[in-house]
Amino acid sequence: MKKILLKGGTVVSGSGMRRCDLLIEGEQIVRMEEMISCEDAEEINVSGKLVFPGFIDAHTHLNLHVAGTVTSDNFETGTAAAIAGGTTMVIDFGTQYHGETLKEGLANWHAMAGENGPNSCDYSYHMSISEWNPSVRDEVDDMMEEGITTFKIYMTYPAMMLNDGEIYEVLKKLREVGSFTGCHCENASVIDALIAEQKAMGNFGPSAHPLSRPDTMEAEAVHRLMVIAKEADAPIMVVHTTNEKALNEIIAARNNGVKAYSETCPQYLFLDRSMYDAPGFEGAKYICAPPLRTKHDQEVLWRAIRDGIIDTVSTDHCDFTLEQRKLGIDDFTKIPGGLPGIETRVNLLYSEGVGRKRIDAPCACRVMAENPAKLYGLYPKKGVLMEGSDADIVVIDPEREKIITASDWVTNCDNTPYEGMHLKGCVEKVFLRGNLCVDDGRLIRRGLGRFVKRRPPMFIR
């Protein structure tokens, strides 16, 4: 088997950093020592560089049909964009639509994941539950056996949402099998009333979007979810946490004995609600749910990442072209919602997080690799650099500079909310199971991704 020796780098884990050589044989890491000599290995000098485990994006939407269109990235293009940006594993969302079984939903996603060509990073799915009944309850065990060991529920969107009683029953069942679910938290009925209110006032443009989905309606839903989780004695993950009020509800629930986890996304760390007031239809580029919040909320989220309150940073990657956004040019509720982020997350978090000393490198490793690997049943196969782990490795050059532009990226989307942003400290090399896929910051090899059957979660709280 081919051997590769990474020499002279600083290996980063969730608990610290150390100068360490790293020997890859085939698809695995086989030795990690301060000084390694191996005559039959290809030697790569990574002196002055940081060597991270491959990053995991646990929240993506590829090939998703929504608002009368489909995301511009499918699995083939989205996984290529992921690995180009340092993400070696994505977890998408298989979905059981109304009238379907969980098995049918899973089969549909397996088919979609292979219909456009080979994937370029490893992948799995959470299973989204849109309908709850005794048959679906029984299928949860089948999903666990298939390696689909975490789930997703919604408190908003009529086609997807469960009522509070159903949420309680889902949480109890998942507790029984050693699993948990992520939840999209917004108060659907009040949001519907606020949307109607905005339209009655003649507000149909993007600026009405954050007014119709305020932080209070996210926080209220988080509070309600925490009460249900407490009663069910079940762990719960709040996905895409956006603001201080919602975060305070999570903290209060933890203090009350709830195993509550929190995820946020780059858009809530770097963008704010003023984007919706851009002239013309420009604000449509930033439509997502929950909406962008305030600069104050950004700083609160950064502190929460640094202090270990937020457990993971994923992307909620869900991209659309500018032309697709025009579906809602006369009605903001018809604008396909979601932002691209799968290719930019790692560079953004390193440059603007570690580089600006908001967080340190081990923290970046925890929220983008180690914690998601543990929570989503991948550790220690992934999410950590240790002997026996997959050789999923990202080399970051702290001095490497890059300007983000949609004209020069792999993502299949003609716009990025970070256009023109200057970054320092960027991905230089990416290995997927020992295969060099990115070199000198450029994607050089595609198509090596595999579906990964996941184990049950390793709870970290």
C-alpha positions, 0 to 999 in steps of 0.5 A, a space after each residue: 500500500 502507498 505510504 505518505 509521510 507528512 513531516 514537520 507540521 503542527 497537528 491540531 486536536 480538540 484539546 491542543 496542538 503538538 509538533 508531530 510527523 504523521 505516516 499514512 498507509 493506504 487509507 489510514 493513519 498508522 503512526 504519529 510521532 515527533 520524528 518519523 523516518 520511512 524510506 519507502 514513503 512519499 515525503 511531504 514537507 508541511 513545516 509551518 503549517 497546521 494539520 487538522 483532521 478532515 472537517 465535517 459539515 453536519 448540515 447540508 441540503 444537496 439536490 433539495 427541491 424547495 419553493 418550486 425549484 431545486 438547489 443549484 448544487 447536487 451531490 456531485 457538485 456539492 461534495 466537490 465544493 466541500 472537499 475543495 474547501 477542506 470538508 471531507 465528510 458531509 451529512 445531508 438530510 434524507 427526507 420522509 415526505 408525507 405518505 412515505 415510509 422512512 425506508 422510502 425516503 432513505 432510498 430516494 436519497 441514496 438514488 439522488 446521491 448517485 444520479 449525477 455522478 460520483 461524490 467527492 467526499 464521504 457522506 451520510 444523511 440524517 433522516 428528516 421525519 415529517 409524519 409520525 405514526 406507529 409504522 414510522 416509529 417502528 422504522 426508527 430501529 431500521 434506520 439505526 441498523 442502516 447507519 442512519 443514526 440521527 434525525 431531524 424534525 421541524 417546528 415550522 413549514 406546513 409540509 414538514 412540521 410536527 405538532 408538540 405531541 408528536 415531537 414528544 413521542 419522537 424524542 422518547 423513541 429516539 432516547 430508547 434507541 440511543 439517538 437524538 434529533 436536530 430541530 428547526 425552531 421557529 413558531 410557525 403560526 405566529 410567523 404566518 400572522 407576521 407574514 400576513 401583517 407585512 403583506 397587508 402593509 404592502 411589504 413584499 420585498 426582502 426587507 420584510 423577511 426578518 420582520 416576519 421571522 423575529 428572534 423572539 419566535 425562534 427563542 419561543 420555539 427553542 423554549 418550547 422544545 426544551 420543555 418537551 425534551 425535559 419531559 421526555 428526558 431526551 437529548 436534543 440539538 437546536 440547529 442553526 442557532 442565530 441569536 442571544 435569546 435562543 441561546 439563553 433558552 438553551 443555556 437555561 435548559 442545560 441548567 435544568 438538566 436537559 442534554 441540549 446541544 447547539 449548532 450555528 452557521 457561518 452566515 450568522 457569524 459574518 452577515 447581519 440583517 442590514 443585508 436585507 435592506 440592500 437596494 433593489 432585489 439585492 437583499 434576496 441573496 441573503 434570504 434564509 430561515 431563520 434570518 440573519 440577525 444583528 451584529 450584537 448577536 454575532 458577537 454573542 455567538 462567537 463568545 458561545 463558540 469560544 466558551 464551548 456553549 455552541 457545540 458545532 458549526 455547520 453550514 446549512 448549505 442550500 444554494 440558489 442562483 440569482 435567477 432562481 431567487 427571482 421566483 420571489 421577486 414580487 413576494 418575499 415568501 416565494 424566494 428560495 431560501 438558503 445560502 451557499 457555504 460548503 466551500 467557504 466555511 473552513 477558510 472563514 472560520 480559520 481566517 476570521 475566527 482563529 486569525 482574528 483571535 476570536 477562537 483558537 485552533 483547537 476550538 475550530 477543530 472541536 466545532 468543525 471536526 471532533 464534536 460533530 464526529 462524536 455526536 454523529 457516530 463517526 468518532 474516532 474513525 473521523 474527526 480526529 488524527 490518531 493511529 487507526 483513524 481514516 487519513 482525512 487530513 486538512 493542511 492549513 497555511 496560516 499565511 496563505 491568502 485568498 479572496 472569495 469570489 463566485 467566479 473562481 470556486 467549485 460550488 455550482 452557484 453564481 453568487 456568494 454572500 462573502 464576495 470580495 472578502 479577503 482571507 488569511 489562513 487557508 486550506 492548502 492540502 486535503 487528503 480523503 482517506 489517504 488520497 490527495 484531493 486538494 493541492 496548493 489550494 486547488 481541487 485536483 481529484 474528484 469522485 472518491 467519496 463513499 457513503 458512511 454507515 454511522 454508529 450511534 451518537 457519542 454524547 458529549 454533555 
